[in-house]
Amino acid sequence: MALILLSAGFAAVFAQGSAAKAVGDLWIDILIGPPLVQPFNQVARENDIAHVDRPEQLGQLEEIAPAQKMLIFRSAAEAAEKLPDLAGTIDIVGYNLEHGPGPPLEEQADPLGAIQRMRALADQYGLQLAVGPDHDFALSHGPAMAPYVDYFVLQIQRRQTEPPVVINFVSTLVPQLRAANDQLQISVQVRTEGDMGQIVALLEKLLPYIDGVSILTSPQTVDIAEELLIRLRGHSWFMPMISRDLE
């Protein structure tokens, strides 16, 4: 009876997302650091992504294989300045559009214009475009942004311990995003804090809606990040006594 009540559009989204039978089918996008390069490479697939969020960290991507490489910018202005020298080292350009002190105020005032500028830059340098707007920008401008991007990251990390809140946010917004761009790849962003078993359980509930999972890491949570990689890909054999140089 519940399925009959679903709208045709929502049912189509549900069917499309349900093709991912398990969390192991999701692609992984991870904020990489030197201690995580080896464990990530052990499980990485061609459609996975390793990313850094500062140009000076690009060297950390040199040993990544076979996954894609992404550099995230906090402003379209910075991307326009840096990409001429850096575009050849990455596959995806990322843009975190958030309220607050990061992006320039003019970009916050015209988020769609900023996304269109990033799309033009990505096309100019033959790159894919990923956008990770904060919760409020995702709700207010997400469907308008969707036609211009290849990857859309939903920031749920601040509420990842509140599954009902996350599920409501994702299930409401994703059908709108897919209606605007049926080729869009969508992930949810989690952080390596708390119980990773609960994170995986949340991802299982979100499988009808998402294609991937984006992971925020830190030097202080390397062990937790490794545990999450194991849980996502089902490998434990690659974890024996990895040397960790956190400097």
Order of alpha helices (4+ residues) and beta strands (2+ residues): alpha-beta-alpha-beta-beta-alpha-beta-alpha-alpha-beta-alpha-beta-alpha-beta-alpha-beta-alpha
